[in-house]
Amino acid sequence: MAEPVLTARGHTADCPGDSQEPCADPDSDYIDFFCDGCHTFAEPRILSDRTSIAWPSGWSEERARTWRAEHNLTLPETAPAKV
């Protein structure tokens, strides 16, 4: 089965929890997308900007931080964390 395609707002087109608002400030350095409605994939998905990540359904911010650190994807101290 193919991985779901995410929109610019970090959701699938048919996400039951999708809204017209982005998941975080679009002017931030990166965005962590969390959605229990449509993130049915098993592994985190690094998005095209190479810093934003769509996290699998059920992941916590703590688990996401740990995964980033384990994969050397930590962010500069100056980058504002947006969720």
N, C-alpha and C positions, 0 to 999 in steps of 0.2 A: 504494500500500500504506500502511496506517495505521501510525503510530508505535507502538511497543510501550508498553503501560501498565506503569508501575513500581509496585511495592509500597512500603510504608513503609520497608522495608529497602533500597530502591534497586535492586531486581532485578525482572525479569519473573516472573510466577507460575510459568513453566516453565523458569526459568534452571537450566542444568546445574551451575552453580557456586554456587547459592544455599545459604545456610545459615540456621540459626535465630538467628545472631548478627547484629547490625547491622554495617554496614561501618565505623562509627566510633562514638564516644561519643554517644549520643542526647541528652546534656545539653550538648553543645557549642553554640556560636553558629551554626555551619554545618557541613555535612558535604560532602566531596568524594567522590562515589561513583565508583569505578573497577571495571569488571567486563568481562573479555574474553569471558565466557560469554554475556551477553545484551545488552550495550549495542551493538546493531547499527546504531544511528542514526549519521548522518554529522556532525551538529552537536551541540554541547553542549546539554543540556536543563536550563534553570533550573527548579527545583522550586518548589512552592507557597509556601515560606517566603521566596522571592525572594533567598536567599543561598546555599542548597545547590545543587550542580550535579551532574548525572549526566554523566560524561565518556564520549565514544565509545570503543569498544574500541580498544586500542592507544595511547591517549594517555598521555603521561608527566606526572608532577607539574610538571615544568618547562614543558611545553607548556600545561598548564592555568593555571599562574601567568601566563604570557605572554598567554593568551586573556583572562583576567580583567582584566589591566591594559589591554589594547587595547579592551575593552568597558566600561571604567570600573566594574568590579565588584570592585575591590580591597577588602579588608576592613580595618576599623580595626586599628591596631597591637595593641590589647588582645585582639583575638579570637584564641583558640587555634586553630591550624591542625590539623584532624583529617583523617586519611585512612583 
